[in-house]
Amino acid sequence: MGIGDRLKEERERLGFSQTEFAAVAGASKNSQYNYEKGDRSPDADYLAAVAERGVDILYVVTGERKRQAAESISDGASEFLQVYEQVDPGDRQVLLRMASAFANAADSTGKKPASEK
């Protein structure tokens, strides 16, 4: 997986179309397409602009995700983690499968998570 693939993954994770994402970054839709296709590489100004919208730039450039500081986790995510930590390992797998199913259903309908509305 290259930079373009990871950039597209981040754009989709954040719920942006190519056109919307290009506008956020101050680029053209054609440039966005070329970045995601791997034909061109985004410059530092572009990366700084998308980082302000939540893109994990380290991941896009290197393929490695940086662990988030606990204070940067939303209240809802923190609440979910507390529940997760209270159940036995077998039930944790059930919770993860259920959460994944909900996330996949939201992706297929194009609905954004409540935290992004």
MIDO-650567 format. One record per residue (C-alpha): residue number from 1; x negated, z negated, y; residue in three letters. Coordinates in pm, 1 decimal, padded with zeros to 6 digits. Layout:
BEGIN
seq=NUM, xx=X, zz=Z, yy=Y, type=ALA $
...
//
This chain:
BEGIN
seq=1, xx=00000.0, zz=00000.0, yy=00000.0, type=MET $
seq=2, xx=-00145.5, zz=00105.8, yy=00334.8, type=GLY $
seq=3, xx=-00099.5, zz=00001.1, yy=00696.8, type=ILE $
seq=4, xx=00191.4, zz=00243.0, yy=00742.7, type=GLY $
seq=5, xx=00376.8, zz=00105.1, yy=00441.2, type=ASP $
seq=6, xx=00328.7, zz=-00252.9, yy=00557.0, type=ARG $
seq=7, xx=00432.9, zz=-00164.5, yy=00911.9, type=LEU $
seq=8, xx=00753.3, zz=-00010.7, yy=00778.9, type=LYS $
seq=9, xx=00811.6, zz=-00317.0, yy=00559.2, type=GLU $
seq=10, xx=00777.8, zz=-00546.4, yy=00861.8, type=GLU $
seq=11, xx=01007.8, zz=-00326.5, yy=01072.8, type=ARG $
seq=12, xx=01273.4, zz=-00334.6, yy=00802.4, type=GLU $
seq=13, xx=01227.5, zz=-00709.5, yy=00749.2, type=ARG $
seq=14, xx=01305.1, zz=-00761.0, yy=01116.9, type=LEU $
seq=15, xx=01607.6, zz=-00528.6, yy=01102.7, type=GLY $
seq=16, xx=01491.0, zz=-00254.6, yy=01340.0, type=PHE $
seq=17, xx=01546.2, zz=00119.6, yy=01310.1, type=SER $
seq=18, xx=01243.1, zz=00340.7, yy=01376.0, type=GLN $
seq=19, xx=01383.7, zz=00431.1, yy=01718.2, type=THR $
seq=20, xx=01445.3, zz=00067.6, yy=01816.0, type=GLU $
seq=21, xx=01105.0, zz=-00041.5, yy=01692.4, type=PHE $
seq=22, xx=00927.2, zz=00239.4, yy=01876.3, type=ALA $
seq=23, xx=01103.0, zz=00136.8, yy=02198.7, type=ALA $
seq=24, xx=00997.8, zz=-00226.5, yy=02153.3, type=VAL $
seq=25, xx=00638.8, zz=-00113.9, yy=02106.4, type=ALA $
seq=26, xx=00641.4, zz=00136.2, yy=02392.3, type=GLY $
seq=27, xx=00589.0, zz=00429.0, yy=02156.0, type=ALA $
seq=28, xx=00784.9, zz=00741.6, yy=02073.5, type=SER $
seq=29, xx=00995.6, zz=00772.1, yy=01760.2, type=LYS $
seq=30, xx=00756.0, zz=01047.1, yy=01648.7, type=ASN $
seq=31, xx=00460.3, zz=00810.3, yy=01685.9, type=SER $
seq=32, xx=00644.9, zz=00542.3, yy=01489.0, type=GLN $
seq=33, xx=00714.9, zz=00793.4, yy=01213.4, type=TYR $
seq=34, xx=00347.9, zz=00896.3, yy=01203.4, type=ASN $
seq=35, xx=00230.9, zz=00533.0, yy=01192.2, type=TYR $
seq=36, xx=00460.7, zz=00455.7, yy=00899.7, type=GLU $
seq=37, xx=00368.8, zz=00777.4, yy=00720.5, type=LYS $
seq=38, xx=-00000.4, zz=00690.2, yy=00756.7, type=GLY $
seq=39, xx=-00087.6, zz=01000.6, yy=00959.1, type=ASP $
seq=40, xx=-00192.2, zz=00792.6, yy=01261.5, type=ARG $
seq=41, xx=-00298.6, zz=00434.0, yy=01322.7, type=SER $
seq=42, xx=-00139.5, zz=00219.5, yy=01592.5, type=PRO $
seq=43, xx=-00359.7, zz=00094.5, yy=01874.9, type=ASP $
seq=44, xx=-00407.5, zz=-00264.9, yy=01989.0, type=ALA $
seq=45, xx=-00142.3, zz=-00241.0, yy=02264.5, type=ASP $
seq=46, xx=00117.3, zz=-00127.9, yy=02011.1, type=TYR $
seq=47, xx=00021.6, zz=-00405.7, yy=01768.3, type=LEU $
seq=48, xx=00034.7, zz=-00668.4, yy=02043.3, type=ALA $
seq=49, xx=00383.1, zz=-00550.8, yy=02146.7, type=ALA $
seq=50, xx=00526.6, zz=-00564.9, yy=01793.7, type=VAL $
seq=51, xx=00358.6, zz=-00900.3, yy=01730.4, type=ALA $
seq=52, xx=00570.6, zz=-01041.4, yy=02014.1, type=GLU $
seq=53, xx=00879.8, zz=-00936.9, yy=01814.9, type=ARG $
seq=54, xx=00769.1, zz=-01120.7, yy=01501.1, type=GLY $
seq=55, xx=00554.7, zz=-00869.0, yy=01313.6, type=VAL $
seq=56, xx=00284.2, zz=-01031.3, yy=01101.4, type=ASP $
seq=57, xx=-00008.3, zz=-00826.9, yy=01233.9, type=ILE $
seq=58, xx=-00260.9, zz=-00978.7, yy=00993.9, type=LEU $
seq=59, xx=-00041.2, zz=-00860.1, yy=00706.5, type=TYR $
seq=60, xx=00003.7, zz=-00512.1, yy=00854.6, type=VAL $
seq=61, xx=-00370.3, zz=-00462.2, yy=00904.1, type=VAL $
seq=62, xx=-00515.7, zz=-00643.8, yy=00599.7, type=THR $
seq=63, xx=-00231.2, zz=-00682.2, yy=00351.1, type=GLY $
seq=64, xx=-00270.9, zz=-01061.7, yy=00355.0, type=GLU $
seq=65, xx=-00004.0, zz=-01298.6, yy=00481.3, type=ARG $
seq=66, xx=-00105.7, zz=-01603.0, yy=00679.1, type=LYS $
seq=67, xx=00072.5, zz=-01926.4, yy=00593.8, type=ARG $
seq=68, xx=00305.6, zz=-02042.3, yy=00869.9, type=GLN $
seq=69, xx=00271.5, zz=-02379.5, yy=01032.3, type=ALA $
seq=70, xx=00553.7, zz=-02614.3, yy=00936.7, type=ALA $
seq=71, xx=00670.2, zz=-02644.0, yy=01299.0, type=GLU $
seq=72, xx=00731.5, zz=-02269.6, yy=01314.4, type=SER $
seq=73, xx=00989.4, zz=-02278.2, yy=01032.9, type=ILE $
seq=74, xx=01351.7, zz=-02259.3, yy=01147.4, type=SER $
seq=75, xx=01586.0, zz=-02555.2, yy=01098.8, type=ASP $
seq=76, xx=01783.3, zz=-02360.5, yy=00838.1, type=GLY $
seq=77, xx=01471.2, zz=-02273.5, yy=00639.2, type=ALA $
seq=78, xx=01354.7, zz=-02632.8, yy=00660.1, type=SER $
seq=79, xx=01690.2, zz=-02755.3, yy=00528.8, type=GLU $
seq=80, xx=01673.1, zz=-02505.4, yy=00240.5, type=PHE $
seq=81, xx=01320.2, zz=-02622.1, yy=00154.6, type=LEU $
seq=82, xx=01434.2, zz=-02983.6, yy=00147.5, type=GLN $
seq=83, xx=01707.8, zz=-02896.4, yy=-00101.9, type=VAL $
seq=84, xx=01462.2, zz=-02686.6, yy=-00303.2, type=TYR $
seq=85, xx=01217.3, zz=-02977.1, yy=-00326.5, type=GLU $
seq=86, xx=01492.2, zz=-03212.1, yy=-00455.6, type=GLN $
seq=87, xx=01590.3, zz=-03009.7, yy=-00763.5, type=VAL $
seq=88, xx=01413.0, zz=-02975.1, yy=-01097.1, type=ASP $
seq=89, xx=01196.6, zz=-02665.6, yy=-01163.0, type=PRO $
seq=90, xx=01459.9, zz=-02487.4, yy=-01373.3, type=GLY $
seq=91, xx=01715.0, zz=-02520.6, yy=-01094.5, type=ASP $
seq=92, xx=01458.3, zz=-02398.5, yy=-00842.3, type=ARG $
seq=93, xx=01448.7, zz=-02067.5, yy=-01026.6, type=GLN $
seq=94, xx=01828.5, zz=-02047.6, yy=-01005.4, type=VAL $
seq=95, xx=01813.8, zz=-02116.1, yy=-00629.5, type=LEU $
seq=96, xx=01549.1, zz=-01848.3, yy=-00579.2, type=LEU $
seq=97, xx=01743.5, zz=-01588.6, yy=-00778.8, type=ARG $
seq=98, xx=02061.0, zz=-01672.1, yy=-00587.6, type=MET $
seq=99, xx=01886.1, zz=-01651.9, yy=-00248.7, type=ALA $
seq=100, xx=01725.4, zz=-01321.9, yy=-00350.7, type=SER $
seq=101, xx=02064.7, zz=-01184.2, yy=-00452.2, type=ALA $
seq=102, xx=02212.1, zz=-01278.7, yy=-00113.7, type=PHE $
seq=103, xx=01914.0, zz=-01123.3, yy=00068.2, type=ALA $
seq=104, xx=01942.7, zz=-00802.3, yy=-00133.0, type=ASN $
seq=105, xx=02316.9, zz=-00784.0, yy=-00065.9, type=ALA $
seq=106, xx=02255.2, zz=-00827.5, yy=00308.3, type=ALA $
seq=107, xx=01987.2, zz=-00555.8, yy=00300.0, type=ASP $
seq=108, xx=02220.1, zz=-00311.8, yy=00128.6, type=SER $
seq=109, xx=02498.7, zz=-00367.3, yy=00381.6, type=THR $
seq=110, xx=02264.2, zz=-00358.2, yy=00681.2, type=GLY $
seq=111, xx=02370.7, zz=-00704.1, yy=00795.9, type=LYS $
seq=112, xx=02113.1, zz=-00909.4, yy=00979.0, type=LYS $
seq=113, xx=02060.5, zz=-01273.5, yy=00883.5, type=PRO $
seq=114, xx=02239.2, zz=-01521.0, yy=01110.5, type=ALA $
seq=115, xx=01902.3, zz=-01626.8, yy=01254.8, type=SER $
seq=116, xx=01851.7, zz=-01272.9, yy=01394.0, type=GLU $
seq=117, xx=02196.5, zz=-01229.5, yy=01552.2, type=LYS $
//
